[in-house]
Amino acid sequence: MAHIRIFGTGGTIASRKGSGTGAVASDSAEDLLRGLSGEHTVDSQDILTTGSYRLGLGDLRTIAEFVHKASDDEQVDGVVITHGTDTMEETAFLLELVHGSPKAVVMTGAQNTADSLNPDGPRNLEEAVLAAGCRQLRGSGVVISFSGSVRSARGARKAHTTAANPFSGGCEVAHMVGKELVVTGLPVRRPALPLPTTAFDTTRVEIITVYPGATTDLFDFAVASGAHAIVLAGSGVGNAGPGFAEAIGSAVRAGCPVVLSTRTPWGPVVPTYGNGGGTDLVAAGAVPSGDLNPFQSRMLAALLLSHGTPINDFPHVFSRYC
C-alpha cells in the first residue's frame, strides 16, 4: 500500500455546467475523492480551482512548487494532479523538466463534467492513483494517465477535442487491462533543471506560426515589443517562407533566441531545405526543437531564460533538453 497526495487545480474533472452559463470549475480536490476506491491511501489539497485555459506561467510555477514539496515528503509515495486537458501538456512537461525525485507524478483530468450523465473523472482519478502508487513506475517522471493509458509527459499532446482519451504522442509507459495496470516501459529522462523562480512568471516566449503567404510582421512585432524568445512553428520538417531567415538573424543579433519547431502534429524538426527552408533558418541562428512541439518548446525556452541562460549558451543547453 502506498500513500498518494492528490493536488486539485480545477479543469473539467472539477467543473459543473450550472444554469446555462457554461461549465465552471468549482469542485474541490476533496470533492473528487468521494467514492474513490483502491488499494492506496490518499490525502488531498487544492492548489487552484480553474479551467486550464486560464492558467499563466505563475500558476504553473506554483504547481511545480507544490509537487516538489510533496516529492520531498517521506510520507508521500506518489503524486496525482487533477488538471484541465486544454493545457495539460504544457504543465506536465514543465513538471517533467524540474522533477528529480524517483516518485511518480501523474496528471489526469476528464472530458466530461462532474455533473454530466457519464462523468469520466472518477475512473480516470482511480487509475491515476493506481499509477502513482505503482512500484514499477518509480523513475518514470511525470506522466499523463487518461482513459486506461499512461504516457510520458514529454511529447504528449492533446490531439482531439472531445475523444474519451484526447492525448497522443510521447511513449506509452503503461495501460489498464481490466483492473490491472500493466507497465510496458519507462521513458528516457534528462537531468532535472532547477525549479522556476518568480522570473518565470513574466518570461515572454511567443509562438509564431507560418503558412502560405505569411509575412514576418508578427514575428518582427514580437521582437520589437520585448519578447524574450520566439518559437517559430514552421511547416513540415521546419521551414518558413520569404523573409524569415533574415528576421531570425536580426532577432538573434538583438538578443532574442529563436526556436524552430513545426506546426506538423508529429515528427522531429530536421533542417533539410535551402531557399529559406530549415537549413537557412538554422544558419541564421534558429535552434531546432527536435521532437518537441511548439508548446513544450515554449516551456523549455521560458524556463531556461528565466534562470538567466546566456544567449550564447542557449542553443547548447536547449538542445540537451529537447
Secondary structure as UniProt FT lines:
FT   STRAND          3..10
FT   HELIX           12..14
FT   STRAND          15..16
FT   TURN            18..20
FT   STRAND          24..25
FT   HELIX           29..33
FT   TURN            34..35
FT   STRAND          41..50
FT   HELIX           52..54
FT   HELIX           57..72
FT   TURN            74..75
FT   STRAND          78..82
FT   TURN            86..87
FT   HELIX           88..98
FT   STRAND          105..108
FT   TURN            114..115
FT   HELIX           121..132
FT   HELIX           135..137
FT   TURN            138..139
FT   STRAND          142..146
FT   TURN            147..148
FT   STRAND          149..152
FT   TURN            154..155
FT   STRAND          156..158
FT   STRAND          167..169
FT   STRAND          172..177
FT   TURN            178..179
FT   STRAND          180..183
FT   HELIX           198..202
FT   STRAND          205..209
FT   TURN            212..213
FT   HELIX           217..224
FT   TURN            225..226
FT   STRAND          229..235
FT   TURN            236..238
FT   TURN            242..243
FT   HELIX           244..253
FT   TURN            254..255
FT   STRAND          258..262
FT   TURN            275..276
FT   HELIX           278..283
FT   TURN            284..285
FT   STRAND          287..288
FT   TURN            290..291
FT   HELIX           294..306
FT   TURN            307..308
FT   TURN            311..313
FT   HELIX           314..321
//
